[in-house]
Amino acid sequence: MWYVLQTLTGKEDELVRMIKKMVSPDLYTDCFIAYYERVWRKQQESIVHVERLFPGYVFIIADNPNEIFLQLKKVPAMSKMIADGEFTFLPLEREEEIFLDNMLMEDHIVRLSYVAMDGRGRVYRILGPLEEYASQVVRYQFKKRYVIIRLKLLGEEKTVALGIILNEDVQREILYGKVETPFKMPEYYQPPQGSGELTFHVGDHVKVTSGTFENMPGVIWKIKKSTVEIGVRLFGQDMPMEVPIESVAVNFL
């Protein structure tokens, strides 16, 4: 099971080092801090920073948390934090585990998601960690290259920022800047494979973005060279409608 250890912001690395030094490795599978990539725009340049996703939180995967907690209480510094109420050790719910396990890539980092927009500024494609959770995005900040996503952590609804990149970013080399993670990052960021290509698949949920049936939702039935046939619900039945491919967008709602 996954457990979250809440400590003082800025003390996360110290807590991880303490656990790896004082607690038997047989008692846990992994102990880590979650990070995320964020693009910072400076003088028309895109620079990737790697920052703590949940400041003040450390995650541990273990089958016997009681034994770990007992060992932590024997460490003087940790014992004082527990006594002062500055430290908590709580289990995650299953859906919270699944969410974090899907979002965190290698080295426990949420990588940037590629977001493609049509000519009207509407999102039609997402690649990366956000792809499966696009419906949980509550706000896009395209100029600042992040989205606000709603998630559940420790049984409570929370919102966090996650980094995105746009087509104009992937067309140039992107340097890594400030990196808080102890893991070594490459000099340049590599965008997701296939970024910038407009592709749809049969079965995609889409909506019409222009014309008489603007905002009409449907499902792609056939894909042709320059048009798509989508099934829409009209008069109580599913009916085919053929529209130009540039007039549909993935429906993330």
Stockholm file with secondary structure:
# STOCKHOLM 1.0

chainA/1-253         MWYVLQTLTGKEDELVRMIKKMVSPDLYTDCFIAYYERVWRKQQESIVHVERLFPGYVFIIADNPNEIFLQLKKVPAMSKMIADGEFTFLPLEREEEIFLDNMLMEDHIVRLSYVAMDGRGRVYRILGPLEEYASQVVRYQFKKRYVIIRLKLLGEEKTVALGIILNEDVQREILYGKVETPFKMPEYYQPPQGSGELTFHVGDHVKVTSGTFENMPGVIWKIKKSTVEIGVRLFGQDMPMEVPIESVAVNFL
#=GR chainA/1-253 SS CEEEEECCTTCHHHHHHHHHHHSCGGGEEEEECCEEEEEEEETTEEEEEEEESSTTEEEEEESCHHHHHHHHHTSHHHHHHHHTTCCEEEECCHHHHHHHHHHCCGGGEECCEEEEECTTSCEEEEESGGGGGGGGEEEEETTTTEEEEEEEETTEEEEEEEEEECHHHHTSCEEEEEECSSSCCCSEECCCTTTTCCCCCTTCEEEECSSTTTTCEEEEEEECSSEEEEEEEETTEEEEEEEEGGGEEECCC
#=GC SS_cons         CEEEEECCTTCHHHHHHHHHHHSCGGGEEEEECCEEEEEEEETTEEEEEEEESSTTEEEEEESCHHHHHHHHHTSHHHHHHHHTTCCEEEECCHHHHHHHHHHCCGGGEECCEEEEECTTSCEEEEESGGGGGGGGEEEEETTTTEEEEEEEETTEEEEEEEEEECHHHHTSCEEEEEECSSSCCCSEECCCTTTTCCCCCTTCEEEECSSTTTTCEEEEEEECSSEEEEEEEETTEEEEEEEEGGGEEECCC
//
